Amino acid sequence: MKQIWAPWRMEYIKKDKSSDCIFCSLPKAGDDKNNFILFKGRYCFIIMNIYPYNTGHLMVVPCRHCACITDLDTGESLELNELTKKSIQILRKVNTPEGFNVGFNLGKSAGAGYDEHIHNHIVPRWTGDTNFMPVLADIKIHPESLQQSYEKLVPHFNKIIL
């Protein structure tokens, strides 16, 4: 069995997450650019992961605070799915990844950092996108900053029509 080490995630794991739910508070803060929110729909929004596994790591999140996809109503489910599809289309156009990891971490034991508010991860992938740096130097290399990624992506998300 091969092991994948992700030591850069320790900063996130140790971060105090006992305060307000970020998925509830950030969309209401009125500062989408600094909170890396790319799109707000009627039922869901799209936000960049500030502790990304890869460049362009996005999350589609229901606006309503709920812990499981089984708690979503039909409108929320449909919009979440549609925004996931649109996110993949935009990332393919802008970042040209070779593949994607897409999915939910339901519950702490499944790896959910915020287990009381579901979010669908969309992680662009390229052949060879993992290298020796995280293991040898405790460093994860991202080819562009979050701000650069946001500025590159947001014009495309501004064109979404649901």
C-alpha positions as CSV (number, residue, x, y, z in Angstrom):
1,M,0.0,0.0,0.0
2,K,1.3,3.5,-0.9
3,Q,1.0,6.3,1.6
4,I,0.4,9.9,0.7
5,W,1.6,12.4,3.3
6,A,0.0,15.9,3.6
7,P,1.9,17.6,6.4
8,W,0.8,21.1,5.2
9,R,-2.7,20.2,6.4
10,M,-1.6,20.2,10.1
11,E,-2.1,24.0,10.2
12,Y,-5.7,23.5,9.3
13,I,-6.2,20.5,11.6
14,K,-4.9,22.4,14.6
15,K,-6.8,25.6,13.8
16,D,-9.5,26.5,16.3
17,K,-12.8,25.7,14.6
18,S,-15.0,26.1,17.6
19,S,-16.4,29.5,16.7
20,D,-19.1,30.2,14.1
21,C,-19.4,27.9,11.2
22,I,-17.3,29.5,8.3
23,F,-19.8,28.2,5.8
24,C,-22.6,30.2,7.5
25,S,-20.6,33.3,8.4
26,L,-18.4,34.0,5.3
27,P,-21.2,34.4,2.7
28,K,-22.9,36.9,5.1
29,A,-19.8,38.9,5.7
30,G,-20.1,41.0,2.5
31,D,-16.5,40.5,1.5
32,D,-16.6,37.8,-1.1
33,K,-13.3,38.7,-2.7
34,N,-11.3,38.4,0.6
35,N,-13.3,35.3,1.6
36,F,-12.6,33.7,-1.9
37,I,-16.3,33.2,-2.6
38,L,-16.7,32.8,-6.4
39,F,-20.4,32.5,-6.8
40,K,-23.7,32.8,-4.7
41,G,-26.8,31.0,-5.9
42,R,-30.2,30.7,-4.4
43,Y,-29.4,27.6,-2.3
44,C,-25.6,27.1,-2.6
45,F,-22.4,29.0,-3.1
46,I,-18.9,28.2,-4.4
47,I,-15.8,29.0,-2.3
48,M,-12.1,28.4,-2.8
49,N,-10.5,26.1,-0.2
50,I,-7.9,28.3,1.6
51,Y,-6.0,25.1,2.6
52,P,-6.1,23.5,-0.9
53,Y,-4.9,20.1,-1.9
54,N,-4.2,21.5,-5.3
55,T,-4.5,24.8,-7.2
56,G,-8.1,25.5,-8.0
57,H,-9.5,23.4,-5.1
58,L,-13.1,24.6,-4.8
59,M,-16.1,23.7,-2.6
60,V,-19.8,23.9,-3.4
61,V,-21.7,24.5,-0.2
62,P,-25.4,24.7,0.7
63,C,-26.3,28.0,2.2
64,R,-28.4,26.3,4.8
65,H,-26.5,24.7,7.7
66,C,-26.9,21.0,7.4
67,A,-24.6,18.0,8.1
68,C,-25.5,15.5,5.4
69,I,-26.6,15.4,1.8
70,T,-29.6,13.4,3.0
71,D,-30.8,16.6,4.8
72,L,-30.9,18.6,1.5
73,D,-34.2,19.4,-0.1
74,T,-34.7,19.0,-3.9
75,G,-33.8,22.6,-4.8
76,E,-30.6,22.5,-2.7
77,S,-29.6,19.1,-4.2
78,L,-30.3,20.2,-7.8
79,E,-28.4,23.5,-7.4
80,L,-25.4,21.8,-5.6
81,N,-25.1,19.3,-8.4
82,E,-25.5,22.0,-11.1
83,L,-22.8,24.2,-9.5
84,T,-20.5,21.2,-9.2
85,K,-20.9,20.6,-12.9
86,K,-20.3,24.3,-13.8
87,S,-17.3,24.4,-11.5
88,I,-15.7,21.5,-13.3
89,Q,-16.5,23.0,-16.7
90,I,-14.8,26.3,-15.6
91,L,-11.8,24.7,-14.1
92,R,-11.3,22.6,-17.3
93,K,-11.4,25.7,-19.4
94,V,-9.2,27.9,-17.1
95,N,-6.7,25.4,-15.5
96,T,-6.9,22.5,-18.0
97,P,-6.5,19.7,-15.4
98,E,-6.3,16.1,-16.5
99,G,-8.8,14.9,-13.9
100,F,-10.8,15.7,-10.8
101,N,-11.4,14.3,-7.3
102,V,-15.0,15.3,-6.4
103,G,-16.9,14.4,-3.2
104,F,-18.1,14.9,0.3
105,N,-16.4,14.0,3.6
106,L,-19.4,13.2,5.8
107,G,-18.4,13.1,9.5
108,K,-15.2,13.7,11.4
109,S,-14.0,10.1,10.9
110,A,-14.4,10.6,7.1
111,G,-12.1,13.6,7.2
112,A,-14.6,16.5,7.4
113,G,-13.0,19.6,9.0
114,Y,-16.4,21.2,9.4
115,D,-18.6,18.1,9.8
116,E,-21.7,20.0,10.7
117,H,-22.0,21.8,7.4
118,I,-21.6,19.7,4.3
119,H,-19.5,20.9,1.3
120,N,-18.6,19.2,-1.9
121,H,-14.9,19.3,-2.7
122,I,-13.7,19.7,-6.3
123,V,-10.0,19.1,-6.6
124,P,-8.3,19.5,-10.0
125,R,-5.6,16.9,-10.7
126,W,-2.7,16.6,-13.0
127,T,-0.5,13.6,-13.7
128,G,2.5,14.0,-11.3
129,D,0.9,16.8,-9.3
130,T,2.2,15.2,-6.1
131,N,6.0,15.2,-5.6
132,F,8.6,14.7,-2.9
133,M,8.5,18.3,-1.5
134,P,5.8,17.6,1.2
135,V,7.6,14.6,2.5
136,L,11.1,15.9,2.5
137,A,10.7,19.6,3.2
138,D,7.2,19.9,4.8
139,I,6.3,22.1,1.9
140,K,3.4,22.0,-0.6
141,I,4.0,23.7,-3.8
142,H,1.2,25.6,-5.5
143,P,2.0,27.3,-8.8
144,E,-0.1,30.4,-8.0
145,S,-1.5,32.3,-5.0
146,L,-5.1,32.0,-3.9
147,Q,-5.6,35.6,-4.9
148,Q,-4.2,34.9,-8.4
149,S,-6.5,31.9,-8.8
150,Y,-9.5,33.9,-7.6
151,E,-8.8,36.7,-10.0
152,K,-8.5,34.2,-12.9
153,L,-11.6,32.3,-12.0
154,V,-14.1,34.9,-10.8
155,P,-14.9,36.3,-14.2
156,H,-16.0,32.9,-15.4
157,F,-18.1,32.3,-12.3
158,N,-19.8,35.7,-12.8
159,K,-21.2,34.4,-16.0
160,I,-23.1,31.5,-14.4
161,I,-26.8,31.5,-15.0
162,L,-29.0,29.0,-13.1
